Amino acid sequence: MYNNSNSGMSSNSDGAPNGSDSKKLRVEEALPSRVIHIRKLPNEASETEVIALGLPFGKVTNILTLKGKNQAFLEMGTEEAAVTMVNYYSKVTPLIRNIQVFIQYSNHKELKTDAANQRTQAVLQAVSAAQSPGSEVQEVLAAVSSPVLRIIIDNMFYPVTLDVLQQIFSKFGTVMKIITFTKNNQFQALLQFSDPVSAQQAKLALDGQNIYNSCCTLRIDFSKLVNLNVKYNNDKSRDYTRPELPAGDGQPSFDPTVAVAFSKDSSSLLGKIPGRSHFYLSSFELDIFLTACFFSSQPLLLLPASGSVTGVYGDVQRVKILYNKKDSALIQMSESNQAQLAMSHLNGQKMYGKIIRVTLSKHQTVALPRDGLDDQGLTKDFANSPLHRFKKPGSKNFQNIFPPSATLHLSNIPQDVTEDDLRLLFSNTGGTVKAFKFFQDRKMALIQMSTVEEAIQALIDLHNYNMGGNQHLRVSFSKSTI
């Protein structure tokens, strides 16, 4: 059936004997072994698909494919796993690419392949990691042979584009197609590689990783689809094999300035979000100090103590009201991604009956006034404030940043404070409380205002509010509803 001169493999059993010993060989081959012999493979069958045959029954520890003979040897982690596999396929026809293959025990007790074959080991590691305990056999087989990944972005505090996904995933193979969409209020994507192995390696390496520091977390599963049908090349979908596809009606094309390179020195996949570390507020008529306070992680000095606000989107370093245009200001954040978050979440929001316009500034920093120059208090420096919310790397605060919403999350609530107390407190900000819900420990709660604008106002007024006993209320936007 085969000989021991196969490239890259040796065995601790003898080769096939000749003549009258052939019947003895057949008896020996029928004995259980953790090495499985697979015959009549399709010409285009991949290592991944062969491994997938054994994966549902236990750990696959080695593989040898004989392309010229359309055969393969699969080594299971235990003899018990191999027995279960052979018994299963004696009742269920094993298929690869809808072609029947034949499975039996090998007379080899183990496989000894070239240890330098890194690709084989990478395939084994990637495919084994794809197995989910308790999965049905056919589901596992379908999953590990699919080149399509389903991607969900958690903690998406900055837009993730097709270009960004393509750059990240192309590190593991050729990205053929991407389709993005929103489902259950979550940004999702389907991404097709040129082969299943690349998809498995990408899932193994990227699942649970952050695209940017402390945000945009990748959640990756295999899709049941094996091919994506892309009709348009635009900001929602792209077929990289067909650049001639139209953009579609009303669909913008890609913005190449958004694409960023990999950062090897960063704990996240792309490092800090590109862009300047400050932004420019313009064209709104309101108390600029209240506005700056809304972005800030510390109180602004011209506000009463009860009006101080900690950061919603980052740590404010400096604030400068423009001398000749006092309805506008420059606000410098500690990091560029914080400026991007504030801009993406707050531009176009309504406050004090006016629409906020937020854009990136051409200035790199907010300059402090020269010594001895009185700028009428228009510039404030908060770099050394003890109240920065995002100063600690990896803080859980990064995971609780959400766009403005009508529902607010309250924490640090004293035990003796009742629902009526909090309803009254928030009603006094000028809005209407629509719903309220305590968490089980009563230290946290959700409160829903009638509009997003009312919730913004309540956050400005009541974040860091002294509830007595030097216990200050913490207020942030919530993604939940009541």
KOLTI-916332 format. One record per residue (C-alpha): x, y, z. Coordinates in steps of 0.001 Angstrom, whole numbers. Example, Ala and Ser with C-alpha at 12.3 -4.5 7.8 and 13.67 -1.06 7.14 Angstrom:
# residues 2
u/v/w
12300/-4500/7800
13670/-1060/7140
This chain:
# residues 482
u/v/w
0/0/0
2928/2319/731
6601/2019/1573
8874/3439/4206
10880/5460/1727
8194/8144/1759
9853/11532/1959
10080/13003/5433
8720/10022/7366
10075/6989/9118
8310/4407/11218
9016/2179/14166
7363/-703/12279
8701/-2659/9367
7732/-2024/5760
5275/-4170/3866
6635/-7726/3534
6418/-9709/343
4813/-12972/-709
3074/-15171/1848
3414/-12553/4577
943/-10200/2858
-2058/-11688/4672
-299/-11122/7978
217/-7491/7038
-3459/-6970/6398
-4263/-8353/9850
-1697/-6037/11448
-3089/-3056/9570
-6522/-3755/11005
-5148/-3320/14526
-5893/67/16137
-3195/2691/15819
-3199/6400/16519
-1922/6900/12942
-4721/6981/10368
-4169/6245/6675
-6386/8296/4305
-6662/7393/610
-8151/8799/-2609
-7872/12444/-1621
-8916/15065/-4203
-5956/16583/-6012
-6629/20032/-4524
-7161/18813/-940
-5283/20904/1628
-3597/19883/4868
-6283/21798/6698
-9051/19704/5225
-7247/16481/6101
-6699/17638/9667
-10359/18607/9845
-11326/14942/9448
-9656/14081/12738
-10144/17273/14684
-13625/16527/16099
-12332/13365/17776
-9332/14735/19613
-5991/16447/19230
-4173/15992/15937
-432/15776/16620
1076/15289/13154
287/14976/9477
2055/13767/6362
516/14313/2926
1606/12418/-163
385/14681/-2936
1529/12460/-5776
-355/9473/-4387
-3443/11356/-3166
-2851/9938/280
-2162/11238/3766
-1276/10002/7243
-2878/11633/10255
-1513/11100/13755
-3989/11496/16600
-3005/12379/20137
-4252/9070/21525
-5183/5681/20196
-8630/6126/21715
-9214/9217/19568
-8150/7290/16477
-10504/4418/17297
-13399/6846/17760
-12579/8455/14424
-12420/5186/12482
-15625/3915/14102
-17426/7133/13242
-16391/7092/9599
-17376/3449/9290
-20955/4696/9636
-20673/8181/8120
-19072/8673/4703
-15985/10914/5028
-15964/13657/2415
-13423/16240/1331
-14707/18733/-1209
-17752/16497/-1638
-15560/13581/-2720
-15503/10367/-698
-12181/9442/886
-11221/6141/2544
-9996/5844/6113
-8302/2980/7931
-5666/2329/10569
-2029/2568/9517
587/-11/10529
2698/2939/11679
2467/3660/15393
3688/7237/15047
4802/9731/12413
8258/11227/12415
8303/14218/10098
10892/16877/9541
10849/19093/12644
11840/22023/10478
8514/21880/8647
7183/25020/10296
4234/25303/7962
2877/21906/9016
3245/22802/12675
1584/26177/12131
-1314/24493/10376
-1701/21978/13196
-1643/24698/15828
-4074/26955/13999
-6586/24254/13154
-6477/22687/16606
-7188/26072/18152
-10280/26371/16000
-11985/23445/17718
-14703/24348/20204
-15489/21819/22957
-18882/20278/22467
-19177/21293/18824
-20945/18966/16492
-18615/17055/14182
-19995/18470/10943
-19924/22030/12314
-16264/21684/13194
-15462/20200/9806
-17261/23039/8049
-15635/25713/10195
-12021/24680/9872
-12274/24327/6112
-13780/27784/5542
-11596/30654/4306
-14174/33187/5566
-13998/34795/9010
-16779/36636/10819
-15378/39602/12736
-17103/41628/15457
-15530/44824/16820
-16127/45373/20546
-15381/48672/22319
-15430/50414/18969
-14479/53907/20026
-12962/54794/16664
-14225/53868/13190
-12627/50769/11680
-12343/50922/7910
-11910/48299/5222
-8336/49450/4711
-7539/48924/8381
-8980/45388/8332
-7140/44562/5118
-3813/45709/6554
-4228/43748/9753
-5411/40474/8247
-3172/40475/5167
-280/39746/7526
-1566/36154/7578
-2392/35603/3920
-4029/37063/840
-7260/38900/1658
-9657/38418/-1239
-12894/40111/-150
-14377/42071/2772
-17981/42964/3526
-18845/45202/6499
-22237/45740/8100
-23955/46615/11377
-25968/43973/13231
-27445/44240/16724
-25818/47676/17014
-22375/46126/16473
-19951/46686/13640
-19222/43369/11933
-17322/42165/8910
-16967/39071/6758
-13428/38620/5459
-12400/35998/2906
-8846/34696/2579
-7493/32847/-431
-7246/29642/1614
-8557/28201/4919
-5101/27935/6496
-4647/31708/6406
-8060/32180/7991
-7212/29794/10822
-3843/31386/11487
-5433/34854/11536
-8107/33717/13984
-5523/32133/16252
-3344/35248/16316
-5926/38040/16313
-8965/36887/18279
-9205/39095/21373
-6558/41583/20205
-7082/45371/20166
-6706/47281/16913
-5894/50471/18803
-4698/50960/22356
-7405/49711/24737
-10200/49817/22168
-11609/48207/19019
-11293/44602/20208
-11489/41842/17586
-13882/38929/18180
-13353/36349/15439
-15243/33204/14465
-15407/31082/11338
-18253/31774/8957
-20347/28994/7473
-19922/30735/4122
-17086/29608/1889
-17316/32416/-668
-18435/36055/-462
-20409/37746/-3221
-19267/41367/-3464
-21145/43652/-5861
-19543/47024/-5085
-16105/48365/-4214
-16782/51147/-1706
-16418/51935/1974
-18723/49022/2929
-17448/46194/749
-14544/45346/-1531
-13415/42561/-3819
-9641/42930/-4111
-9600/40535/-7065
-11999/42728/-9094
-10931/46393/-9013
-13295/47157/-11896
-16431/46780/-9743
-18569/49949/-9454
-18845/51947/-6245
-22647/51818/-6238
-25100/54679/-5995
-24310/57177/-3290
-21461/55141/-1843
-18234/57010/-1061
-14922/55527/-2051
-12070/54763/321
-10210/57532/2106
-6557/56525/1778
-5529/58889/4583
-7236/56643/7109
-5000/53671/6393
-2179/53237/8890
831/50966/9077
1558/48302/11665
3309/49424/14826
5702/46765/16114
6363/48674/19320
2729/48891/20350
680/46614/22567
-2172/46918/20081
-2265/46043/16386
-2087/49567/15020
-975/51513/18065
-2309/54990/18644
-4979/56232/16303
-3417/58524/13696
-4109/62218/13933
-3281/65184/16100
-3731/65137/19837
-6109/68069/19944
-9186/69304/18152
-10976/72511/17386
-14443/73482/18555
-16264/76055/16495
-19614/77650/15703
-21536/77091/18875
-22858/79708/21271
-22503/78364/24783
-20399/78677/27876
-17091/77394/26516
-15876/76385/29922
-18809/74025/30355
-18075/72580/26946
-14408/72084/27706
-15379/70556/31030
-17502/68010/29193
-14424/66723/27362
-12177/66979/30365
-11062/64603/33066
-10836/67351/35680
-12884/70353/36855
-12452/73681/35128
-11606/76357/37621
-14409/78741/36731
-17090/76186/37555
-18583/75569/40982
-17393/72367/42651
-20644/70571/41870
-20163/71223/38172
-16778/69582/37773
-16684/66754/35228
-14212/63911/34684
-13211/62844/31226
-15648/61125/28960
-13281/60630/26042
-9838/61439/27375
-7549/63506/29546
-7580/67222/28720
-4123/68773/28935
-4874/72374/27962
-7833/74532/26961
-7597/77822/25095
-10535/80061/24238
-9770/82078/21117
-9328/85748/21973
-11011/87115/18844
-13668/84383/18699
-14789/83510/22161
-17399/81017/20956
-14518/78776/19854
-11695/76982/21626
-8740/74684/21210
-8672/71634/23482
-5516/69547/23672
-5861/65907/24715
-3085/63712/26083
-3200/61296/23137
-4257/61524/19519
-6762/58673/19818
-8579/60593/22571
-8951/63567/20268
-10273/61278/17536
-12745/59687/19952
-14062/63029/21111
-14384/64277/17546
-16114/61150/16228
-18581/60938/19131
-19320/64616/19756
-19300/66331/16393
-22903/67220/15560
-24235/66654/19084
-26659/69189/20514
-25836/71082/23702
-27595/74103/25141
-29806/74136/22059
-26819/74488/19715
-24930/72040/17501
-21271/71385/18353
-18800/71336/15472
-15585/69443/16244
-12641/69153/13846
-8916/68449/14082
-6783/71534/14416
-3728/72438/12371
-1915/73262/15619
160/70540/17236
-121/71932/20780
-1948/74611/22703
631/77242/23633
612/78705/27127
766/82511/27483
4215/84005/27842
5389/84814/31345
3973/88105/32544
1297/88202/29844
-2298/88400/31035
-4497/86487/28608
-7613/87169/30718
-7797/83568/31881
-8517/82237/28392
-5865/79467/28639
-5792/76763/31297
-3226/73991/31851
-4462/70711/33382
-1408/68514/32699
-683/67930/36393
-4263/67448/37533
-4743/64447/39882
-8140/63730/38312
-7118/62350/34921
-9306/59344/34237
-7232/57566/31595
-3751/58085/33003
-3324/54431/34004
-2446/52204/30996
-4979/49450/30396
-7511/51002/32745
-11012/49512/32654
-12247/53039/31993
-11184/52542/28373
-13747/49758/28068
-16614/51971/29179
-16458/54786/26663
-19608/55138/24589
-21209/57768/22346
-23633/60201/23969
-26891/58440/24748
-30054/59114/26700
-29091/56442/29237
-26430/57254/31829
-24423/54876/33989
-24077/55928/37624
-21504/54515/40015
-20089/55196/43480
-23613/55607/44875
-23784/55704/48710
-25808/52906/50290
-28340/55259/51894
-29230/57018/48611
-32617/55956/47230
-34078/55848/43736
-36252/58882/44581
-33154/60818/45648
-31439/60178/42313
-34560/60845/40247
-34968/64210/41971
-31290/65060/41574
-31326/64407/37831
-34695/66111/37323
-33161/69270/38755
-30778/69463/35772
-33751/70542/33640
-34548/67189/32035
-37124/64454/32520
-36220/61098/34027
-37905/58395/31950
-36620/55258/33680
-34339/54110/36483
-32758/50801/37478
-30454/49904/40363
-27800/47232/39915
-27933/44375/42396
-25349/45846/44776
-27037/49293/44599
-23631/50924/44152
-24398/51409/40460
-27507/52285/38480
-28835/53229/35041
-30919/56353/34585
-32614/57290/31319
-33372/60881/30357
-35916/61806/27707
-33298/62991/25172
-29587/62704/24527
-29221/66465/25023
-30765/66180/28495
-28376/63334/29326
-25377/65422/28218
-26548/68273/30426
-27047/65925/33389
-23557/64497/32940
-22058/68001/32872
-23956/69032/35983
-23685/65909/38116
-20502/64044/37328
-18283/64213/40421
-21271/65510/42431
-20644/65295/46184
-23207/62859/47599
-22023/63449/51163
-19234/61945/53192
-16804/63008/50478
-18315/60364/48164
-18600/61665/44614
-21030/60395/41988
-19530/59039/38764
-21569/59567/35600
-20863/58242/32114
-22784/57344/28976
-24139/53822/28744
-24652/51497/25786
-27535/49813/27633
-31184/50743/27716
-33757/50300/30463
